[in-house]
Amino acid sequence: MRRARWVLAVAALLVLAPPVPAAAEWQFTPFLGYTFKGSTTLVDLELGSEETHWNFGGSIMLIGDSPFGVEAYFVRTPGFFESEKTVCNVAVTCITGSRTYAFMGNAVLATPRGWNRYGLRPFISGGLGLLHASRSDTQDIIPINDLDMLGMNVGGGAVGLLTERVGLRFDLRYFRAIDAPDWTTIDPPVSIGPIGLRYWTAGIGVVIKH
C-alpha cells in the first residue's frame, strides 16, 4: 500500500508539471553509471553504503523546443550495502544480497533547443518518487525487507544528438529520503535514529529520440 502511494505521487507530479507543447519529442535513455558518496542511518554491517557501486537504469523524457519538459527516471544500485573489503567466514556476518532503487517523476528545465540545435543541450531536473532499500545477511540478524520511502532527487546534465534519432546523455544526480517509516515500529529496529538514506549517481546513456 505504501509503495502504491509513492507511485501515485510520481504520477501526480508528472500531471502537474509544466505543460509540454504538442510537437514535443520522446527521449528514451537506458544508462549505466556509478552510485557514490552514500550515507545512511540504516544498520550497515559492512559500511558498504560509503563505497562506490555500479548502477543501471533509464529515463523517459518528453520535451520540445521550449525549456520545459517532464521525465520518469529509474535507477537501481545492486550491492549498495556490500563492501569489497569484507572477508566472509563463520565468525563474520556478511551481506548476502542488497540493493537500492529509485523511481522518480521529474520536472525538466533545459536550454531552448534553438540556442544550440546541433550541440549539447544542458538541463536540470528534479522531483519526487519512491526510494527503496533491501538487504539480507548470512545470520539474518537485522534484515531490511523491502523498505519503501518517499524520496526526492535533483540533478542535471546534457543531451547531445549524434544523428537525427540517436545521441548521448550525461547525468549527475542527488537522491535523498524525505519521509520514511518510523523505525521504532519496525521489528527488529533497522536504523540508528530516524531512517535516513542519501547518495549521488553519475551515468551516461544512449538517447533514442522518437
RAZIVEN-V479706 format. One record per pair of residues at least 24 apart in sequence whose C-alpha atoms are under 8 Angstrom apart, sorted by sequence separation. I is the first residue (numbers start at 1). J is the second residue. D is the distance in whole Angstrom. If there is no record, write none. Layout:
i->(I I)
j->(J J)
d->(D D)
This chain:
i->(32 53 54 76 77 104 105 128 151 152 174 175 31 32 53 76 104 127 128 151 152 174 175 30 31 53 75 76 103 104 126 127 151 152 174 30 31 53 74 75 102 103 126 127 150 151 173 174 30 74 75 102 103 126 149 150 151 172 173 29 30 73 74 102 125 126 149 150 172 173 28 29 73 74 101 102 124 125 149 150 171 172 28 29 48 49 72 73 100 101 124 125 149 171 172 27 28 48 49 51 72 73 100 101 124 148 149 170 171 27 28 48 49 72 73 100 123 124 148 170 171 26 27 47 48 71 72 99 100 122 123 170 26 27 46 47 48 70 71 98 99 122 123 169 170 26 27 45 46 47 48 70 71 98 99 122 123 168 169 25 26 44 46 70 71 98 121 122 168 169 24 25 69 70 97 98 120 121 168 169 24 25 68 69 96 97 120 121 167 168 24 46 68 69 95 96 97 120 166 167 23 24 67 68 69 95 96 119 120 166 167 20 21 35 67 68 95 96 118 119 165 166 20 21 67 94 95 118 165 166 20 66 67 93 94 165 21 66 67 93 94 164 165 66 67 93 131 142 144 161 65 66 142 143 20 45 46 65 104 142 159 19 20 45 46 64 65 102 104 18 19 20 45 18 17 18 17 81 14 14 18 17 14 13 14 13 14 10 11 13 10 43 13 13 10 9 10 9 10 7 6 7 6 3 29 6 6 3 2 43 42 43 42 43 41 42 41 41 41 42 41 42 40 41 42 40 41 39 40 39 40 38 39 38 39 38 37 38 36 37 35 36 35 36 35 34 35 33 34 33 34 33 32 33 31 32 31 32 31 30 31 29 30 29 30 29 28 29 27 28 27 28 27 28 26 27 25 26 25)
j->(56 77 78 100 101 128 129 152 175 176 198 199 56 57 78 101 129 152 153 176 177 199 200 56 57 79 101 102 129 130 152 153 177 178 200 57 58 80 101 102 129 130 153 154 177 178 200 201 58 102 103 130 131 154 177 178 179 200 201 58 59 102 103 131 154 155 178 179 201 202 58 59 103 104 131 132 154 155 179 180 201 202 59 60 79 80 103 104 131 132 155 156 180 202 203 59 60 80 81 83 104 105 132 133 156 180 181 202 203 60 61 81 82 105 106 133 156 157 181 203 204 60 61 81 82 105 106 133 134 156 157 204 61 62 81 82 83 105 106 133 134 157 158 204 205 62 63 81 82 83 84 106 107 134 135 158 159 204 205 62 63 81 83 107 108 135 158 159 205 206 62 63 107 108 135 136 158 159 206 207 63 64 107 108 135 136 159 160 206 207 64 86 108 109 135 136 137 160 206 207 64 65 108 109 110 136 137 160 161 207 208 62 63 77 109 110 137 138 160 161 207 208 63 64 110 137 138 161 208 209 64 110 111 137 138 209 66 111 112 138 139 209 210 112 113 139 177 188 190 207 112 113 189 190 68 93 94 113 152 190 207 68 69 94 95 113 114 151 153 68 69 70 95 69 69 70 70 135 70 71 107 107 105 105 106 106 107 104 105 107 105 142 127 128 128 128 129 129 130 129 129 130 130 130 169 149 150 148 148 190 190 191 191 192 191 192 192 193 194 195 195 196 195 196 197 196 197 196 197 197 198 197 198 198 199 199 199 200 199 200 199 200 200 201 201 201 202 201 202 202 203 203 203 204 203 204 204 205 205 205 206 205 206 206 207 207 207 208 207 208 208 209 209 210 209 210 209 210 210)
d->(4 7 7 6 6 5 6 4 7 5 8 5 6 7 8 4 4 6 6 6 6 6 6 8 6 7 6 7 6 6 7 6 4 7 4 6 6 7 7 5 7 5 5 7 6 5 6 6 4 6 7 6 7 4 6 6 7 7 5 5 7 8 5 5 6 6 8 5 6 6 8 5 6 6 6 6 8 6 6 6 8 4 6 6 8 6 7 5 7 5 6 6 5 6 7 8 5 6 5 7 6 6 5 7 4 7 7 8 5 6 7 4 7 5 7 4 5 7 8 6 6 7 5 7 4 6 6 6 6 7 6 5 6 6 7 7 4 8 5 8 5 6 6 6 7 5 8 8 6 7 8 6 7 5 7 4 8 7 5 6 7 6 6 5 7 4 5 6 6 6 6 6 6 5 6 6 6 5 5 6 5 6 8 5 8 5 5 6 6 5 4 7 6 6 7 6 7 4 7 5 6 7 8 5 8 6 5 6 7 6 7 7 8 7 5 6 4 6 8 7 8 5 6 6 5 5 6 7 6 6 7 8 5 7 6 5 8 8 5 6 8 8 7 5 8 6 7 6 7 8 6 7 8 7 6 8 7 5 8 6 8 8 6 8 8 8 7 8 7 7 8 8 8 7 8 8 7 7 6 7 7 6 6 6 7 7 7 6 7 8 5 8 7 7 6 7 5 6 8 7 6 7 5 7 7 8 6 6 7 6 6 5 4 7 5 6 5 7 7 6 6 7 8 5 8 5 7 8 4 6 6 8 6 6 6 4 6 7 6 6 7 5 6 6 4 6 7 7 5 5 6 4 5 6 6 6 5 6 4 5 7 6 6 5 7 5 6 6 6 5 6 6 5 8 6 6 7 5 6)
